[in-house]
Each structure stands twice: as C-alpha cells, then as structure tokens.
C-alpha cells in the first residue's frame, strides 16, 4: 500500500484546485514537496496507480446518494471525466500537467461543491 503520509499529502495537494473552484486564496503547492527525491506521484507508484484511485473513487460515487446523480446522468461521458480527473491529479501530484483546469469553476458552479 501507500503510506498514510503520502495519502495525506495527496489530499493537501488537491486543495489549490478546490480553492480555485471556491475562489479562495491559495497556499503553497504540495506537489512541489519532494521526499527522498520523489514527488507524490512517484510515491503513489505512478500514473497507473492514480488511474486506479480514480476508478475506485468513481465507483464509490455511484454508491453515494449525495453525488450519484451527477455520475448516472452522464454515463456516456464518464470515461472522459475519469481521464480528466486522472490528468488533473497526476499534474497536482508532481507529474506532467496535461489538464487545463481553467473551466472547472464554471462547470462545477451549480453543483454545490464545497
């Protein structure tokens, strides 16, 4: 498994994205922190493991009545959404930034995300 400290750092590294969606001030980028010469992405075991985390997360969303609606309505788009989430997380965790998050706030505005 992945060490608890690495998971904590991964969660913290997503805060700038959340802050941007909420139009809040941003702090230091957690993805810039290296431990033993490795980024969070390296310590996660690479992009394939992030992809697996995204798969598990979206499977969990389908079982959560608070958010299930958003994932059932757009079943045909779910693979693209998963790809974008993986790209976003890989970039946030110190890998290559391939996802343009400039429209995220607009897309998520009416979803009451906090």
Backbone as JSON Lines, residues from 0, in Angstrom:
{"i":0,"aa":"X","n":[0.77,-1.17,0.0],"ca":[0.0,0.0,0.0],"c":[0.83,1.26,0.0]}
{"i":1,"aa":"X","n":[0.12,2.31,-0.01],"ca":[0.71,3.65,0.0],"c":[0.72,4.15,1.44]}
{"i":2,"aa":"X","n":[1.82,4.76,1.84],"ca":[1.96,5.25,3.22],"c":[0.92,6.33,3.52]}
{"i":3,"aa":"X","n":[0.45,6.35,4.76],"ca":[-0.55,7.32,5.19],"c":[-0.09,8.75,4.95]}
{"i":4,"aa":"X","n":[1.19,9.03,5.19],"ca":[1.71,10.39,4.98],"c":[1.58,10.8,3.51]}
{"i":5,"aa":"X","n":[1.8,9.88,2.59],"ca":[1.69,10.18,1.17],"c":[0.24,10.46,0.79]}
{"i":6,"aa":"X","n":[-0.68,9.7,1.35],"ca":[-2.1,9.95,1.1],"c":[-2.5,11.31,1.63]}
{"i":7,"aa":"X","n":[-2.02,11.66,2.83],"ca":[-2.31,12.98,3.39],"c":[-1.79,14.09,2.47]}
{"i":8,"aa":"X","n":[-0.58,13.91,1.95],"ca":[0.0,14.91,1.05],"c":[-0.81,15.0,-0.24]}
{"i":9,"aa":"X","n":[-1.29,13.88,-0.72],"ca":[-2.11,13.88,-1.94],"c":[-3.37,14.7,-1.74]}
{"i":10,"aa":"X","n":[-4.0,14.51,-0.6],"ca":[-5.22,15.27,-0.29],"c":[-4.91,16.75,-0.21]}
{"i":11,"aa":"X","n":[-3.82,17.1,0.48],"ca":[-3.43,18.5,0.61],"c":[-3.09,19.09,-0.75]}
{"i":12,"aa":"X","n":[-2.49,18.3,-1.63],"ca":[-2.09,18.83,-2.94],"c":[-3.28,19.17,-3.81]}
{"i":13,"aa":"X","n":[-4.45,18.63,-3.5],"ca":[-5.65,18.94,-4.27],"c":[-6.32,20.23,-3.76]}
{"i":14,"aa":"X","n":[-5.91,20.74,-2.61],"ca":[-6.51,21.95,-2.05],"c":[-6.42,23.16,-2.99]}
{"i":15,"aa":"X","n":[-5.29,23.39,-3.69],"ca":[-5.28,24.54,-4.6],"c":[-6.37,24.45,-5.67]}
{"i":16,"aa":"X","n":[-6.67,23.26,-6.13],"ca":[-7.74,23.08,-7.12],"c":[-9.07,23.42,-6.48]}
{"i":17,"aa":"X","n":[-9.29,22.9,-5.29],"ca":[-10.54,23.19,-4.57],"c":[-10.65,24.68,-4.28]}
{"i":18,"aa":"X","n":[-9.55,25.29,-3.85],"ca":[-9.57,26.72,-3.56],"c":[-9.89,27.54,-4.8]}
{"i":19,"aa":"X","n":[-9.36,27.12,-5.94],"ca":[-9.65,27.84,-7.19],"c":[-11.13,27.73,-7.53]}
{"i":20,"aa":"X","n":[-11.71,26.55,-7.31],"ca":[-13.14,26.37,-7.58],"c":[-13.98,27.23,-6.65]}
{"i":21,"aa":"X","n":[-13.51,27.38,-5.42],"ca":[-14.24,28.14,-4.43],"c":[-13.83,29.61,-4.43]}
{"i":22,"aa":"X","n":[-12.92,30.0,-5.32],"ca":[-12.41,31.36,-5.43],"c":[-11.77,31.81,-4.12]}
{"i":23,"aa":"X","n":[-10.94,30.96,-3.54],"ca":[-10.23,31.26,-2.3],"c":[-8.76,31.5,-2.6]}
{"i":24,"aa":"X","n":[-8.1,32.15,-1.68],"ca":[-6.65,32.34,-1.8],"c":[-5.96,30.98,-1.71]}
{"i":25,"aa":"X","n":[-4.83,30.84,-2.42],"ca":[-4.12,29.57,-2.44],"c":[-2.83,29.64,-1.64]}
{"i":26,"aa":"X","n":[-2.45,28.49,-1.09],"ca":[-1.23,28.38,-0.32],"c":[-0.13,27.74,-1.15]}
{"i":27,"aa":"X","n":[0.85,27.16,-0.47],"ca":[1.96,26.51,-1.15],"c":[1.49,25.26,-1.87]}
{"i":28,"aa":"X","n":[2.09,24.98,-3.01],"ca":[1.75,23.78,-3.78],"c":[2.4,22.57,-3.14]}
{"i":29,"aa":"X","n":[1.57,21.65,-2.66],"ca":[2.09,20.45,-2.0],"c":[2.84,19.56,-2.99]}
{"i":30,"aa":"X","n":[2.48,19.62,-4.27],"ca":[3.14,18.74,-5.25],"c":[4.62,19.05,-5.41]}
{"i":31,"aa":"X","n":[5.0,20.26,-4.97],"ca":[6.4,20.65,-5.1],"c":[7.28,19.99,-4.04]}
{"i":32,"aa":"X","n":[6.67,19.43,-3.01],"ca":[7.43,18.82,-1.92],"c":[7.99,17.46,-2.38]}
{"i":33,"aa":"X","n":[9.28,17.32,-2.22],"ca":[9.95,16.07,-2.56],"c":[10.35,15.37,-1.26]}
{"i":34,"aa":"X","n":[10.16,14.09,-1.19],"ca":[10.59,13.27,-0.06],"c":[11.49,12.18,-0.61]}
{"i":35,"aa":"X","n":[12.7,12.15,-0.11],"ca":[13.69,11.18,-0.61],"c":[13.82,11.24,-2.13]}
{"i":36,"aa":"X","n":[13.74,12.46,-2.68],"ca":[13.91,12.66,-4.12],"c":[12.72,12.23,-4.96]}
{"i":37,"aa":"X","n":[11.57,11.98,-4.32],"ca":[10.4,11.53,-5.05],"c":[9.22,12.48,-4.85]}
{"i":38,"aa":"X","n":[8.49,12.73,-5.93],"ca":[7.27,13.52,-5.85],"c":[6.15,12.65,-5.26]}
{"i":39,"aa":"X","n":[5.01,13.26,-5.01],"ca":[3.85,12.49,-4.54],"c":[3.49,11.44,-5.59]}
{"i":40,"aa":"X","n":[3.55,11.83,-6.86],"ca":[3.22,10.89,-7.93],"c":[4.14,9.67,-7.89]}
{"i":41,"aa":"X","n":[5.43,9.9,-7.69],"ca":[6.37,8.79,-7.59],"c":[6.03,7.88,-6.41]}
{"i":42,"aa":"X","n":[5.71,8.51,-5.29],"ca":[5.4,7.73,-4.08],"c":[4.07,7.01,-4.18]}
{"i":43,"aa":"X","n":[3.18,7.5,-5.04],"ca":[1.92,6.81,-5.31],"c":[2.15,5.59,-6.21]}
{"i":44,"aa":"X","n":[3.29,5.55,-6.85],"ca":[3.59,4.43,-7.73],"c":[3.32,4.72,-9.19]}
{"i":45,"aa":"X","n":[3.13,5.99,-9.51],"ca":[2.98,6.39,-10.9],"c":[1.54,6.61,-11.34]}
{"i":46,"aa":"X","n":[1.42,6.96,-12.6],"ca":[0.13,7.35,-13.18],"c":[-0.89,6.21,-13.15]}
{"i":47,"aa":"X","n":[-0.45,4.98,-13.35],"ca":[-1.39,3.85,-13.34],"c":[-2.08,3.7,-11.99]}
{"i":48,"aa":"X","n":[-1.35,3.94,-10.91],"ca":[-1.96,3.86,-9.59],"c":[-2.94,5.0,-9.37]}
{"i":49,"aa":"X","n":[-2.62,6.19,-9.88],"ca":[-3.57,7.31,-9.78],"c":[-4.84,6.96,-10.56]}
{"i":50,"aa":"X","n":[-4.67,6.36,-11.73],"ca":[-5.82,5.94,-12.53],"c":[-6.69,4.94,-11.75]}
{"i":51,"aa":"X","n":[-6.05,4.03,-11.03],"ca":[-6.79,3.06,-10.22],"c":[-7.54,3.75,-9.09]}
{"i":52,"aa":"X","n":[-6.92,4.75,-8.48],"ca":[-7.58,5.51,-7.42],"c":[-8.81,6.22,-7.98]}
{"i":53,"aa":"X","n":[-8.68,6.8,-9.16],"ca":[-9.81,7.49,-9.79],"c":[-10.94,6.49,-10.09]}
{"i":54,"aa":"X","n":[-10.6,5.32,-10.58],"ca":[-11.61,4.28,-10.84],"c":[-12.36,3.94,-9.56]}
{"i":55,"aa":"X","n":[-11.62,3.72,-8.48],"ca":[-12.25,3.37,-7.2],"c":[-13.1,4.53,-6.68]}
{"i":56,"aa":"X","n":[-12.62,5.75,-6.86],"ca":[-13.35,6.92,-6.4],"c":[-14.68,7.04,-7.14]}
{"i":57,"aa":"X","n":[-14.66,6.87,-8.45],"ca":[-15.9,7.0,-9.22],"c":[-16.85,5.85,-8.95]}
{"i":58,"aa":"X","n":[-16.32,4.66,-8.68],"ca":[-17.19,3.54,-8.28],"c":[-17.87,3.88,-6.96]}
{"i":59,"aa":"X","n":[-17.12,4.48,-6.04],"ca":[-17.69,4.9,-4.77],"c":[-18.75,5.97,-4.94]}
{"i":60,"aa":"X","n":[-18.55,6.86,-5.9],"ca":[-19.52,7.94,-6.15],"c":[-20.86,7.37,-6.61]}
{"i":61,"aa":"X","n":[-20.82,6.28,-7.36],"ca":[-22.06,5.66,-7.82],"c":[-22.86,5.07,-6.66]}
{"i":62,"aa":"X","n":[-22.2,4.76,-5.57],"ca":[-22.87,4.23,-4.4],"c":[-23.25,5.28,-3.37]}
{"i":63,"aa":"X","n":[-22.91,6.54,-3.63],"ca":[-23.18,7.62,-2.68],"c":[-24.39,8.42,-3.16]}
{"i":64,"aa":"X","n":[-25.51,8.35,-2.44],"ca":[-26.72,9.05,-2.9],"c":[-26.57,10.56,-3.01]}
{"i":65,"aa":"X","n":[-25.57,11.14,-2.33],"ca":[-25.38,12.6,-2.39],"c":[-24.84,13.06,-3.74]}
{"i":66,"aa":"X","n":[-24.09,12.2,-4.43],"ca":[-23.46,12.61,-5.7],"c":[-23.76,11.67,-6.86]}
{"i":67,"aa":"X","n":[-24.41,10.55,-6.58],"ca":[-24.68,9.55,-7.62],"c":[-25.35,10.16,-8.85]}
{"i":68,"aa":"X","n":[-26.26,11.08,-8.66],"ca":[-26.99,11.7,-9.75],"c":[-26.06,12.25,-10.83]}
{"i":69,"aa":"X","n":[-25.0,12.91,-10.43],"ca":[-24.09,13.54,-11.4],"c":[-23.39,12.51,-12.28]}
{"i":70,"aa":"X","n":[-23.22,11.3,-11.77],"ca":[-22.48,10.28,-12.5],"c":[-23.4,9.35,-13.27]}
{"i":71,"aa":"X","n":[-24.65,9.24,-12.87],"ca":[-25.6,8.4,-13.6],"c":[-26.17,9.12,-14.81]}
{"i":72,"aa":"X","n":[-26.36,10.42,-14.69],"ca":[-26.95,11.2,-15.78],"c":[-26.05,11.21,-17.01]}
{"i":73,"aa":"X","n":[-24.74,11.3,-16.82],"ca":[-23.8,11.41,-17.93],"c":[-22.96,10.15,-18.11]}
{"i":74,"aa":"X","n":[-23.6,8.98,-18.15],"ca":[-22.86,7.73,-18.26],"c":[-21.95,7.7,-19.48]}
{"i":75,"aa":"X","n":[-22.41,8.29,-20.57],"ca":[-21.61,8.28,-21.8],"c":[-20.36,9.15,-21.68]}
{"i":76,"aa":"X","n":[-20.37,10.09,-20.76],"ca":[-19.24,10.98,-20.58],"c":[-18.28,10.55,-19.48]}
{"i":77,"aa":"X","n":[-18.64,9.52,-18.73],"ca":[-17.89,9.17,-17.52],"c":[-16.43,8.81,-17.82]}
{"i":78,"aa":"X","n":[-16.16,8.12,-18.92],"ca":[-14.77,7.77,-19.24],"c":[-13.93,9.02,-19.48]}
{"i":79,"aa":"X","n":[-14.49,10.0,-20.16],"ca":[-13.78,11.25,-20.38],"c":[-13.56,12.02,-19.09]}
{"i":80,"aa":"X","n":[-14.55,11.97,-18.21],"ca":[-14.43,12.64,-16.92],"c":[-13.34,11.97,-16.08]}
{"i":81,"aa":"X","n":[-13.3,10.64,-16.11],"ca":[-12.26,9.91,-15.36],"c":[-10.88,10.25,-15.9]}
{"i":82,"aa":"X","n":[-10.76,10.35,-17.21],"ca":[-9.47,10.71,-17.81],"c":[-9.04,12.1,-17.35]}
{"i":83,"aa":"X","n":[-9.96,13.05,-17.37],"ca":[-9.64,14.41,-16.94],"c":[-9.24,14.45,-15.47]}
{"i":84,"aa":"X","n":[-9.95,13.68,-14.62],"ca":[-9.61,13.65,-13.2],"c":[-8.22,13.05,-13.01]}
{"i":85,"aa":"X","n":[-7.91,11.99,-13.75],"ca":[-6.58,11.39,-13.66],"c":[-5.52,12.4,-14.08]}
{"i":86,"aa":"X","n":[-5.75,13.09,-15.19],"ca":[-4.79,14.09,-15.66],"c":[-4.62,15.2,-14.63]}
{"i":87,"aa":"X","n":[-5.71,15.65,-14.04],"ca":[-5.66,16.7,-13.03],"c":[-4.83,16.25,-11.83]}
{"i":88,"aa":"X","n":[-5.1,15.04,-11.34],"ca":[-4.4,14.55,-10.16],"c":[-2.92,14.29,-10.46]}
{"i":89,"aa":"X","n":[-2.61,13.74,-11.61],"ca":[-1.21,13.5,-11.98],"c":[-0.44,14.81,-11.97]}
{"i":90,"aa":"X","n":[-1.02,15.85,-12.55],"ca":[-0.37,17.17,-12.55],"c":[-0.23,17.74,-11.16]}
{"i":91,"aa":"X","n":[-1.27,17.57,-10.33],"ca":[-1.23,18.09,-8.96],"c":[-0.23,17.35,-8.09]}
{"i":92,"aa":"X","n":[0.05,16.09,-8.45],"ca":[0.96,15.27,-7.66],"c":[2.4,15.34,-8.14]}
{"i":93,"aa":"X","n":[2.7,16.24,-9.07],"ca":[4.08,16.43,-9.49],"c":[4.43,15.86,-10.85]}
{"i":94,"aa":"X","n":[3.45,15.29,-11.54],"ca":[3.68,14.77,-12.89],"c":[3.43,15.85,-13.92]}
{"i":95,"aa":"X","n":[3.41,15.46,-15.19],"ca":[3.17,16.45,-16.24],"c":[1.76,17.03,-16.15]}
{"i":96,"aa":"X","n":[1.64,18.31,-16.37],"ca":[0.34,18.99,-16.33],"c":[-0.24,18.93,-17.74]}
{"i":97,"aa":"X","n":[-1.25,18.08,-17.91],"ca":[-1.87,17.92,-19.23],"c":[-3.34,18.32,-19.23]}
{"i":98,"aa":"X","n":[-3.86,18.68,-18.07],"ca":[-5.27,19.06,-17.98],"c":[-5.39,20.55,-17.75]}
{"i":99,"aa":"X","n":[-6.17,21.23,-18.56],"ca":[-6.42,22.66,-18.43],"c":[-7.62,22.85,-17.51]}
{"i":100,"aa":"X","n":[-7.36,23.31,-16.3],"ca":[-8.44,23.44,-15.32],"c":[-9.13,24.8,-15.33]}
{"i":101,"aa":"X","n":[-8.92,25.59,-16.38],"ca":[-9.46,26.95,-16.41],"c":[-10.99,26.99,-16.43]}
{"i":102,"aa":"X","n":[-11.66,25.92,-16.86],"ca":[-13.13,25.92,-16.92],"c":[-13.77,25.15,-15.77]}
{"i":103,"aa":"X","n":[-12.96,24.63,-14.87],"ca":[-13.51,23.8,-13.8],"c":[-14.52,24.54,-12.93]}
{"i":104,"aa":"X","n":[-14.18,25.75,-12.57],"ca":[-15.1,26.5,-11.69],"c":[-16.45,26.71,-12.36]}
{"i":105,"aa":"X","n":[-16.43,27.09,-13.61],"ca":[-17.66,27.32,-14.36],"c":[-18.48,26.03,-14.47]}
{"i":106,"aa":"X","n":[-17.83,24.92,-14.75],"ca":[-18.53,23.64,-14.92],"c":[-19.13,23.16,-13.6]}
{"i":107,"aa":"X","n":[-18.42,23.36,-12.5],"ca":[-18.86,22.85,-11.21],"c":[-19.71,23.85,-10.41]}
{"i":108,"aa":"X","n":[-19.91,25.05,-10.92],"ca":[-20.55,26.12,-10.17],"c":[-21.91,25.72,-9.59]}
{"i":109,"aa":"X","n":[-22.77,25.12,-10.38],"ca":[-24.13,24.79,-9.93],"c":[-24.22,23.45,-9.2]}
{"i":110,"aa":"X","n":[-23.1,22.82,-8.91],"ca":[-23.12,21.51,-8.27],"c":[-23.02,21.59,-6.74]}
{"i":111,"aa":"X","n":[-22.94,22.78,-6.19],"ca":[-22.88,22.97,-4.74],"c":[-21.72,22.19,-4.12]}
{"i":112,"aa":"X","n":[-20.56,22.28,-4.75],"ca":[-19.37,21.59,-4.27],"c":[-18.67,22.48,-3.25]}
{"i":113,"aa":"X","n":[-18.32,21.89,-2.1],"ca":[-17.63,22.65,-1.06],"c":[-16.35,22.0,-0.66]}
